């Protein structure tokens, strides 16, 4: 038996740019999750899926952080390497990370706690839905998306994060002058991203590829790509 009553409406599934992996944590992640998620993890009203966000009014981030400061969002924060580095380098900026894997969030909150950083929060949610429902228009100073899944097969290109729809949403959420930074180590995806971004309302900051964003640390994922002979392509666009 499928457990679905005939005629019963199934939950609507948005096309997402990720695939859920195992939620199994190692001992250090379990400890970080237990001890530190209360300080850093922002609970939100859920849609029908565990990583979806219910339609709702934007969150009051100044209340969550206890101050009014520039806001930066990282989509797909992973294990927190870039997010933690950004928060540490810019104590005057509040950083919001969207991530869909609990073990990665556990690693992130552990790193934030170890460095005593209080200007970052993490949301267990699809980043596009997070931008759509949790962030007010014209409220962000920057959006970062580093090494999103390239979705190589043509039939999966609709899952790619950098799409016309996402670019329009980012443009709406950025303040005038706000920046959208992306990076990938797959040339075909980089060219596709540049084509989509060039056609959007955003404006390229650099002619061609952007120089490496110096504040972005070298992650194990990036190092493996370089070791395999791939180049890193970066783009930076402004509202």
C-alpha positions in Angstrom: 0.0 0.0 0.0 1.4 3.4 -0.9 -0.3 5.2 2.0 -1.9 7.7 -0.3 -5.7 7.7 -0.5 -7.0 7.8 -4.1 -8.0 11.3 -5.0 -6.0 12.8 -2.1 -3.8 15.8 -3.1 -0.1 15.1 -3.0 2.2 17.8 -1.6 3.5 20.1 -4.4 7.2 19.6 -4.9 9.1 22.6 -6.2 12.1 22.0 -8.4 15.1 22.3 -6.1 18.9 22.6 -6.8 19.9 19.9 -4.4 19.5 16.2 -3.5 19.0 15.3 0.1 21.7 13.1 1.5 22.0 11.1 4.7 21.4 13.1 7.9 23.8 10.8 9.9 26.2 12.9 12.0 29.6 12.0 13.3 30.2 12.4 17.1 31.6 16.0 16.9 28.7 17.1 14.7 26.2 15.5 17.2 27.8 17.4 20.0 27.8 20.7 18.1 24.1 20.1 17.1 23.2 19.4 20.7 25.1 22.3 22.3 25.0 25.1 19.8 22.1 24.9 17.4 19.9 26.9 19.9 22.2 29.9 19.5 22.5 29.8 15.7 19.7 27.9 14.1 16.6 29.9 13.1 13.4 27.9 13.2 10.9 28.8 10.4 7.4 27.7 9.4 7.7 24.8 7.1 6.0 23.9 3.8 5.1 20.3 3.0 8.7 19.2 2.7 11.3 19.2 5.4 13.4 21.8 3.6 10.6 23.9 2.2 9.4 27.2 3.7 5.8 28.1 4.2 4.5 31.3 2.7 4.9 33.9 5.4 5.9 37.5 6.1 9.7 38.2 6.0 11.5 37.6 9.3 12.7 40.6 11.4 16.4 40.0 11.1 17.3 43.0 13.2 15.3 41.5 16.0 17.0 38.1 15.5 20.5 39.6 15.6 19.6 42.2 18.2 20.9 45.1 16.0 20.5 46.7 12.7 23.4 45.9 10.4 24.2 45.2 6.7 22.8 41.7 5.8 24.5 39.1 3.6 23.0 35.7 2.6 24.9 32.6 1.5 22.9 30.0 -0.4 24.2 26.5 0.2 26.5 27.3 3.1 27.8 23.8 3.4 30.1 23.1 6.3 30.3 26.8 7.0 33.8 27.6 5.8 32.9 30.6 3.7 30.1 31.7 6.1 32.4 31.6 9.1 35.2 33.4 7.3 32.9 36.1 6.2 31.4 36.5 9.7 34.8 36.7 11.2 36.2 39.2 8.7 33.1 41.5 9.0 31.9 41.8 12.6 29.8 44.7 11.5 27.8 42.5 9.0 25.1 40.0 9.9 25.4 36.8 7.8 22.5 34.4 7.1 23.3 30.9 5.7 20.7 28.7 4.0 21.6 25.0 4.1 19.6 21.8 3.7 21.8 19.2 5.4 21.7 18.9 9.1 25.3 17.5 9.5 26.6 20.5 7.5 24.7 22.9 9.8 26.1 21.1 12.8 29.6 21.6 11.6 28.8 25.3 10.9 27.4 26.1 14.3 30.3 24.3 15.9 32.8 26.5 14.0 30.8 29.6 14.9 30.7 28.8 18.5 34.4 27.9 18.6 35.3 31.3 17.3 32.7 33.1 19.5 31.0 34.6 16.5 27.5 36.0 17.1 26.8 37.8 13.8 25.7 34.7 11.9 22.6 32.5 11.8 21.7 29.4 9.8 18.4 28.3 8.4 17.6 24.7 7.5 15.9 25.4 4.2 16.1 25.6 0.5 17.9 28.9 -0.2 15.7 30.1 -3.0 12.6 29.6 -0.8 14.4 31.2 2.1 15.1 34.3 -0.1 11.5 34.3 -1.3 9.7 34.1 2.1 12.2 35.0 4.8 14.0 38.1 3.4 12.4 41.4 2.7 12.8 43.1 -0.7 15.8 45.5 -1.0 17.2 44.4 2.4 20.4 42.5 1.4 23.9 43.9 0.8 25.1 40.7 -0.8 24.2 37.2 -1.9 26.8 34.5 -2.2 26.4 31.1 -4.0 29.7 29.3 -4.1 30.0 26.0 -6.0 26.3 25.0 -6.4 25.6 21.6 -7.9 26.4 21.8 -11.6 23.7 19.3 -12.6 25.6 18.1 -15.7 22.8 16.2 -17.5 20.7 18.3 -19.9 17.5 17.0 -18.4 18.6 18.2 -15.0 19.5 21.8 -16.0 16.2 23.0 -14.7 17.6 22.2 -11.2 20.5 24.6 -11.5 20.5 27.2 -8.9 21.5 30.1 -11.2 18.4 30.5 -13.3 16.4 33.5 -14.7 13.9 33.1 -11.8 16.6 33.0 -9.1 18.4 36.1 -10.6 15.2 38.0 -10.6 14.6 37.1 -7.0 18.1 38.0 -6.0 17.7 41.4 -7.8 14.5 42.0 -5.8 16.1 41.2 -2.5 19.4 43.2 -3.0 19.6 46.8 -2.0 20.6 49.1 -4.9 24.4 48.5 -5.2 24.1 45.1 -3.6 26.3 42.3 -5.0 25.6 38.7 -6.2 28.7 36.6 -6.2 28.9 33.1 -7.6 31.7 30.6 -8.3 32.0 27.2 -9.9 34.7 24.9 -11.1 32.7 23.5 -14.1 33.2 25.5 -17.3 29.9 24.6 -18.9 28.0 25.8 -15.8 30.1 28.9 -15.6 29.3 29.8 -19.2 25.6 29.1 -18.6 25.5 31.2 -15.4 27.2 34.1 -17.2 24.6 33.9 -20.0 21.7 33.9 -17.5 23.2 36.7 -15.5 24.0 38.9 -18.5 20.3 38.6 -19.5 19.1 39.5 -16.1 18.4 42.9 -14.5 21.8 42.6 -12.7 24.8 44.4 -14.0 28.3 42.8 -14.4 30.9 44.4 -12.2 33.8 43.0 -14.3 34.3 42.4 -18.0 34.4 38.6 -18.3 35.2 36.6 -15.3 35.6 38.2 -11.9 38.9 37.9 -10.0 39.0 35.5 -7.1 37.0 36.8 -4.1 39.9 36.9 -1.7 37.7 36.5 1.4 36.5 33.1 0.2 38.6 30.4 1.8 39.9 27.4 -0.2 37.6 24.5 0.7 38.4 20.8 0.3 35.8 20.7 -2.5 37.5 23.5 -4.4 41.0 22.0 -3.8 39.9 18.6 -5.2 38.5 20.3 -8.3 41.8 22.1 -8.9 43.8 18.9 -8.3 41.6 17.3 -10.9 42.6 20.0 -13.4 39.5 22.1 -13.3 39.6 25.9 -13.2 37.5 28.1 -10.9 35.3 30.6 -12.5 33.8 33.5 -10.5 31.2 36.1 -11.4 30.1 39.3 -9.6 27.0 41.2 -10.5 25.4 44.3 -9.0 21.9 45.6 -8.6 
